[in-house]
């Protein structure tokens, strides 16, 4: 009921959240904690899909989806929240008497606005998030969009790379639809991602309990409202080999990229991930979507099609005296993470500029 005419991202879609909870949430030592805020006419105007966890000596509520949800939002009906600031203050007041009790609300990675509507939680105390998000507007004419976002030299290089990849067999871009195709793409994704994480010396987060089952259930499941896959899978193949994959979720005219992978040598130098991304954008334009994103975090490959910064904020909201005692330390931890990421970004930029200068000296 609340989703009809409401604002929300694909990460708050009931089909996505239910698969996440069944396969990942059950391993979180948490319980669902759903809050519905009604207006004075008794109409539901806002829903918070939360989970409740014991964190040390306090009970904390945070958004379902955990680290797998790039964007955390309530679901709300703008027309039914005439005075959002008052509504949110009423919600905090009500939580002080609610049982089972919550000591603290810890909301991270919240967009300040979604589809042109201000996030109601922004009315409460908040701070800038340590992460940044980027998205890009789409248009019906993909060729015009490509020319707008990518210079002629870059487009030429992509075409050259595609031709070189074609030497391994015919190049094909496709969305996995049949059970066989879905299994094929999933098997490739998990293998490629695991190999890449091993190369980088990083832990493979996709090997954590329940993650593979969650993604598989989402890819094989269909949304009740339109019959589309809950998690959409896209792939690029050269001959019989899948050399790049991308998974995402769509809602309200927007495709959110969740994960991607690409094959190693001899394909990696030809940028199969970038080629697949360009063709997923093409498919998004053809189906009439109006926005695309690749989630939170900075990465050079995002800049072409995700050229607009979307501000994110965090909210640490104490409900009980115990929560109030620990809220400053919680906020300080988030602020420290934000400053660390800023310094890492500065160092990466300096190294990049240094390489450019060195290349100039060598010429």
Buried (B, 14 or more C-beta within 10 A) or exposed (E): EBBEEBBBBBBBBBBBBBBBBEBBBEEBEBEEBEBEBEBEEEEBBBBBBBBBBEBEEBBBBBBBBBEBBBBBBBBBBBEBBEEBEEBBEEBBEEBEEEEEBBBBBBBBBBBBEBBEBBBBBBBBEBEBBBBBBBBBEBEEEBEEBBEEBBEEEEBEBBEEBBEBBEEBEEBEBBBBEEEEBBBBBBEBBBEBBBBBBEEEEEEBEBEEEBBBEBBBBBBBBEBEEEEBBBBBBBBBBBBEEBBBBBBBBBBBEBBBBBBBBBBEEEBBEBBBBBBBBBBBBBBBBEEEBBBBBBBBEBEEEBEBBBEEEBBBBBBBBBBBEBBEBBBEEBBEEBBEBBEEBEEEEEEEEEEEEEEEEEEEEEE
